[in-house]
Amino acid sequence: MVTRVAVLTSGGDAPGMNAAIRAVVRSAIYHRIEVYGVYQGFEGLIAGHINPMTLGSVADIIHRGGTILRTSRSSAFATDEGRRQALDNLAQMGIEHLVVIGGNGSLRGGYDFSRLGINVIGIPATIDNDIVYTRAVGFDTAVNTALEAINRIRDTATSHGRVFIIEVMGRHCGEIALYAGVAGGAESILIPEIAPDLEQVVEKINRGTERGKLHSIIVVAEGVYPAMELQQQIEKRTGHDTRISILGHTQRGGTPTAADRIMASCMGKAAIDCIIDEQRDVVIAFREDKIHPIPLAEIVKGTKTLELDLFEIARMLSI
C-alpha cells in the first residue's frame, strides 16, 4: 500500500503549476496517502527541504501563477553524488514516489533519478509547450498573455501607422509565436522551426501599404532573428516607422486560464491514480482531450515537431 508521496516543481515556472500541486496533494489525502512538498525543486531535494502538506497547504492557490513550492535549476542534481543525496533524503523519510512538475529538463532529471529506483511520475508544465506527445500546463495562459499584448499593440500601431515587432518566448520552440500570431492576425510570424524569410516580411508590408493598410504586426520567437536588426531592415526597405516590444517574462506569470487550471487538476489527480495503480515512471500526457500515461523514457527520448499546418494557415490568411 502506498503511504508516502513527494511533489516538486522544477525549472521555469508556468501558470497552472499551483493547480497541479493542489490536485496532487488533495488527491493523495483523499486516498489517505501522506504527501510531502519539496521546496526549491531538485536543489531542495538535495538539501532536504521536504515538509508534510495538508489540505490547508494548498487552499486558495488554484488561481495563482508561479509555484508555492518555488523552483530552481540545479547543477548539483545533474551529478551522481547529488542524485544519491536526494535519494537518501527521500529514503530516510520513507518516500518511494516523486511527482515532478516541470518541462523538458525537469522530466529528464526525473528520468535519471528514476533509474536509481525511485518511482517518478511527471506532469508536463512549461509555457514553451515543447514536450513530445502532450500539451503542457501553462502554454494556454502564455499564448493568451501574448495575444492580449498583440491586441493592445495593434491599437497603437493603427493610430500611429507603424510596424510593430513583438518578440515572444520560445528560443527553440515557436508554438507561442505561432498560436498567438495566428490568433492575433499577425502579418508575419518568425519561428525557429522555419528559416526566417526577410524578403517575404518586407513584401507583405509593402503589399499592405499599397492597399491602404496603416500598420503591420510581426511576431517573432526570441533568438530567431535579432529584433534590432529586423527593425533596421524593415525601416530601410519600407520606410515605415518600426517599433519593438519584447514581452519577456510577463508570459510566465499571471492568473492561469480555465483551460490550464482544468488540465493541471486532471493531471494531478491522474498522477496519484498511477501511483495507486502501481504504474511506474510515466508522464501524464494530455492528448486529444484525454489523459494518457506515457513511459517517462519515451517522453525524454522523443523529439517534439511543430505541426506546420497552422503555419500554412497563417501564411495564407496574411496575404
C-alpha positions as CSV (number, residue, x, y, z in Angstrom):
1,M,0.0,0.0,0.0
2,V,1.3,3.4,-1.0
3,T,1.8,5.6,2.1
4,R,4.1,8.5,1.2
5,V,4.5,10.7,-2.0
6,A,6.5,13.8,-2.6
7,V,5.8,16.5,-5.1
8,L,8.1,19.3,-6.5
9,T,8.2,21.9,-9.2
10,S,11.4,22.4,-11.2
11,G,12.8,24.6,-14.0
12,G,11.0,27.6,-15.4
13,D,7.7,28.4,-13.7
14,A,4.4,28.1,-15.6
15,P,0.9,29.3,-14.9
16,G,-1.1,26.3,-13.6
17,M,1.7,24.7,-11.6
18,N,-0.2,25.6,-8.4
19,A,-3.3,24.0,-9.7
20,A,-1.3,20.8,-10.3
21,I,0.2,20.9,-6.8
22,R,-3.2,21.3,-5.3
23,A,-4.6,18.3,-7.3
24,V,-1.7,16.1,-6.3
25,V,-2.0,17.0,-2.6
26,R,-5.7,16.7,-2.3
27,S,-5.9,13.5,-4.4
28,A,-3.3,11.9,-2.2
29,I,-5.0,12.9,1.0
30,Y,-8.4,11.7,-0.4
31,H,-6.8,8.3,-0.7
32,R,-5.2,8.5,2.8
33,I,-1.7,8.9,1.4
34,E,0.8,11.1,3.2
35,V,2.1,13.8,0.8
36,Y,5.2,16.0,1.1
37,G,6.2,19.1,-0.6
38,V,9.8,19.6,-1.8
39,Y,10.7,23.3,-1.8
40,Q,13.0,24.8,-4.5
41,G,12.9,21.8,-6.9
42,F,15.7,19.3,-7.2
43,E,18.0,21.7,-5.3
44,G,15.6,21.4,-2.3
45,L,15.5,17.7,-2.7
46,I,19.3,17.5,-2.2
47,A,19.2,20.0,0.7
48,G,16.4,18.1,2.4
49,H,13.8,20.8,2.2
50,I,10.9,18.4,2.4
51,N,7.8,19.1,4.5
52,P,4.4,17.4,5.0
53,M,1.5,19.0,3.2
54,T,-2.2,19.2,4.3
55,L,-5.4,20.3,2.8
56,G,-4.7,23.8,4.1
57,S,-1.3,23.9,2.5
58,V,-3.0,24.2,-0.9
59,A,-6.0,26.2,0.0
60,D,-6.8,29.2,-2.3
61,I,-3.9,28.6,-4.8
62,I,-5.7,27.3,-7.9
63,H,-5.9,30.8,-9.4
64,R,-2.4,31.9,-8.6
65,G,0.5,31.9,-11.0
66,G,4.0,30.8,-10.2
67,T,4.5,27.9,-7.7
68,I,4.1,27.9,-3.9
69,L,6.8,25.2,-3.8
70,R,9.2,27.6,-5.6
71,T,11.6,26.3,-8.2
72,S,15.2,26.3,-9.2
73,R,17.6,24.9,-11.7
74,S,20.1,22.5,-10.1
75,S,23.5,21.7,-11.5
76,A,24.2,19.5,-8.4
77,F,21.3,17.2,-9.3
78,A,23.0,16.5,-12.7
79,T,25.7,14.7,-10.8
80,D,25.6,11.1,-9.4
81,E,26.5,12.5,-6.0
82,G,23.7,15.0,-6.0
83,R,21.1,12.4,-7.0
84,R,22.3,9.9,-4.4
85,Q,21.9,12.6,-1.7
86,A,18.4,13.3,-2.9
87,L,17.5,9.6,-2.8
88,D,18.9,9.2,0.7
89,N,16.8,12.1,1.9
90,L,13.6,10.5,0.5
91,A,14.6,7.1,1.8
92,Q,15.1,8.5,5.3
93,M,11.5,9.7,5.2
94,G,10.1,6.5,3.7
95,I,9.1,8.3,0.5
96,E,9.1,6.0,-2.6
97,H,7.2,8.1,-5.1
98,L,8.0,11.5,-6.5
99,V,5.8,13.7,-8.7
100,V,7.8,16.1,-10.8
101,I,6.0,19.1,-12.3
102,G,8.1,20.8,-15.0
103,G,9.4,21.0,-18.5
104,N,11.8,19.0,-20.6
105,G,14.8,19.5,-18.4
106,S,12.9,18.6,-15.3
107,L,11.5,15.4,-16.8
108,R,15.0,14.4,-18.0
109,G,16.2,15.0,-14.5
110,G,13.3,12.9,-13.2
111,Y,14.2,10.1,-15.7
112,D,17.8,10.0,-14.5
113,F,16.5,9.9,-10.9
114,S,14.1,7.1,-11.6
115,R,17.0,4.9,-12.7
116,L,18.1,4.8,-9.0
117,G,14.8,3.1,-8.1
118,I,12.5,5.9,-7.1
119,N,9.2,5.9,-8.9
120,V,8.9,9.2,-10.8
121,I,5.6,10.5,-12.2
122,G,5.9,13.5,-14.4
123,I,3.4,16.3,-15.0
124,P,4.4,18.4,-18.1
125,A,4.4,22.2,-17.3
126,T,6.1,24.7,-19.5
127,I,5.0,27.7,-21.4
128,D,7.1,26.6,-24.4
129,N,4.9,23.5,-24.9
130,D,8.0,21.7,-26.2
131,I,7.4,18.2,-24.6
132,V,6.6,15.4,-27.0
133,Y,3.2,13.7,-27.2
134,T,1.4,16.2,-24.9
135,R,0.2,19.7,-24.3
136,A,1.9,21.3,-21.3
137,V,0.3,23.2,-18.4
138,G,1.0,26.9,-18.8
139,F,1.0,27.1,-22.6
140,D,-2.6,28.3,-23.0
141,T,-2.1,31.1,-20.5
142,A,1.2,32.2,-22.1
143,V,-0.5,32.3,-25.5
144,N,-3.4,34.4,-24.2
145,T,-1.0,36.7,-22.4
146,A,0.9,37.3,-25.7
147,L,-2.4,37.7,-27.5
148,E,-3.6,40.4,-25.1
149,A,-0.4,42.3,-25.7
150,I,-0.8,41.9,-29.5
151,N,-4.3,43.3,-29.3
152,R,-3.2,46.3,-27.3
153,I,-0.2,47.0,-29.5
154,R,-2.3,46.8,-32.6
155,D,-4.4,49.7,-31.3
156,T,-1.4,52.0,-31.1
157,A,0.1,50.6,-34.3
158,T,-3.0,51.6,-36.1
159,S,-3.2,55.0,-34.5
160,H,0.4,55.9,-35.5
161,G,0.6,53.9,-38.8
162,R,3.6,51.9,-37.5
163,V,5.1,48.4,-37.9
164,F,5.5,46.6,-34.6
165,I,7.8,43.7,-34.0
166,I,6.6,41.7,-31.0
167,E,9.1,39.3,-29.5
168,V,7.7,36.4,-27.5
169,M,9.4,33.5,-25.7
170,G,10.4,30.3,-27.5
171,R,14.0,30.1,-28.3
172,H,13.9,26.5,-29.6
173,C,10.1,26.0,-30.0
174,G,7.9,28.5,-31.8
175,E,4.5,27.5,-30.6
176,I,3.8,30.6,-28.5
177,A,4.7,32.8,-31.5
178,L,2.7,30.7,-33.9
179,Y,-0.5,30.4,-31.9
180,A,-0.5,34.0,-30.7
181,G,0.4,35.2,-34.1
182,V,-2.5,33.4,-35.8
183,A,-5.0,34.4,-33.1
184,G,-3.8,38.0,-33.3
185,G,-3.8,38.2,-37.1
186,A,-0.1,38.9,-37.4
187,E,1.1,39.7,-40.9
188,S,4.3,37.7,-40.4
189,I,5.4,35.1,-37.9
190,L,9.0,34.1,-37.4
191,I,9.7,30.8,-35.6
192,P,12.8,28.7,-35.1
193,E,11.4,25.7,-37.0
194,I,11.4,27.6,-40.3
195,A,14.2,29.7,-41.6
196,P,13.2,33.4,-41.5
197,D,12.4,35.0,-44.9
198,L,13.1,38.7,-44.6
199,E,12.1,39.2,-48.3
200,Q,8.6,37.9,-47.6
201,V,8.2,40.0,-44.4
202,V,9.1,43.2,-46.4
203,E,6.9,42.1,-49.3
204,K,3.8,41.7,-47.1
205,I,4.4,45.1,-45.5
206,N,4.7,46.8,-48.9
207,R,1.6,45.0,-50.3
208,G,-0.3,46.2,-47.3
209,T,0.8,49.7,-47.8
210,E,-0.3,49.6,-51.5
211,R,-3.9,48.7,-50.5
212,G,-4.0,51.4,-47.8
213,K,-3.1,49.3,-44.7
214,L,-1.9,51.6,-41.9
215,H,0.1,49.1,-39.8
216,S,1.7,45.7,-39.6
217,I,2.3,43.3,-36.8
218,I,5.3,40.9,-36.9
219,V,5.5,38.2,-34.2
220,V,8.9,36.7,-33.7
221,A,10.1,34.0,-31.3
222,E,13.2,35.1,-29.3
223,G,16.5,34.2,-30.9
224,V,15.1,33.6,-34.4
225,Y,16.2,37.0,-35.8
226,P,17.8,39.9,-33.9
227,A,14.9,42.3,-33.2
228,M,17.1,45.4,-33.6
229,E,18.5,44.2,-36.9
230,L,15.0,43.3,-38.1
231,Q,13.8,46.8,-37.2
232,Q,16.6,48.4,-39.1
233,Q,16.0,46.3,-42.2
234,I,12.2,47.0,-42.3
235,E,12.7,50.7,-41.8
236,K,15.4,50.8,-44.5
237,R,13.4,48.8,-47.1
238,T,9.8,50.0,-46.4
239,G,10.3,53.5,-45.0
240,H,7.9,52.6,-42.1
241,D,8.4,53.7,-38.6
242,T,9.1,50.4,-36.8
243,R,9.0,49.7,-33.1
244,I,10.0,46.7,-30.9
245,S,8.0,45.3,-28.0
246,I,9.7,42.4,-26.1
247,L,7.2,40.6,-23.9
248,G,9.8,38.6,-21.9
249,H,8.8,37.1,-18.6
250,T,5.4,38.6,-18.5
251,Q,4.4,35.5,-20.3
252,R,5.4,33.3,-17.4
253,G,3.3,35.0,-14.7
254,G,-0.3,35.8,-14.2
255,T,-3.5,34.0,-13.4
256,P,-3.8,30.7,-15.3
257,T,-6.6,30.3,-17.8
258,A,-9.5,28.0,-17.1
259,A,-8.0,25.5,-19.7
260,D,-4.7,25.4,-17.8
261,R,-6.4,25.0,-14.4
262,I,-8.6,22.2,-15.6
263,M,-5.8,20.3,-17.3
264,A,-3.5,20.7,-14.4
265,S,-6.2,19.5,-12.0
266,C,-6.8,16.4,-14.2
267,M,-3.1,15.7,-14.4
268,G,-2.5,16.0,-10.7
269,K,-5.3,13.6,-9.9
270,A,-4.1,11.2,-12.6
271,A,-0.6,11.2,-11.1
272,I,-1.9,9.8,-7.8
273,D,-4.1,7.3,-9.7
274,C,-1.0,6.0,-11.5
275,I,0.8,5.6,-8.2
276,I,-2.1,3.7,-6.7
277,D,-2.4,1.5,-9.8
278,E,1.4,0.7,-9.4
279,Q,2.4,2.3,-12.6
280,R,6.0,3.4,-12.6
281,D,8.0,6.1,-14.3
282,V,5.3,7.7,-16.5
283,V,4.4,11.2,-17.7
284,I,0.8,12.3,-17.5
285,A,0.2,13.3,-21.1
286,F,-2.8,15.2,-22.4
287,R,-3.7,14.2,-26.0
288,E,-7.0,14.5,-27.9
289,D,-8.7,15.9,-24.7
290,K,-7.8,12.8,-22.7
291,I,-5.2,11.8,-20.2
292,H,-2.7,9.1,-21.3
293,P,0.2,7.9,-19.1
294,I,3.2,7.5,-21.3
295,P,6.6,6.0,-20.2
296,L,9.0,8.6,-19.0
297,A,11.8,7.1,-21.1
298,E,9.7,7.6,-24.3
299,I,9.0,11.2,-23.4
300,V,12.6,12.2,-22.7
301,K,13.9,10.4,-25.8
302,G,11.3,11.8,-28.1
303,T,11.7,14.9,-30.3
304,K,8.9,17.5,-30.5
305,T,7.9,18.5,-34.0
306,L,5.8,21.5,-34.7
307,E,2.5,21.0,-36.6
308,L,3.2,23.2,-39.6
309,D,-0.4,23.1,-40.9
310,L,-1.1,26.1,-38.6
311,F,1.9,28.0,-40.1
312,E,0.5,27.4,-43.6
313,I,-2.9,28.8,-42.5
314,A,-1.1,31.9,-41.1
315,R,0.7,32.3,-44.4
316,M,-2.5,32.1,-46.4
317,L,-4.5,34.4,-44.2
318,S,-1.9,37.1,-44.0
319,I,-1.8,37.9,-47.8
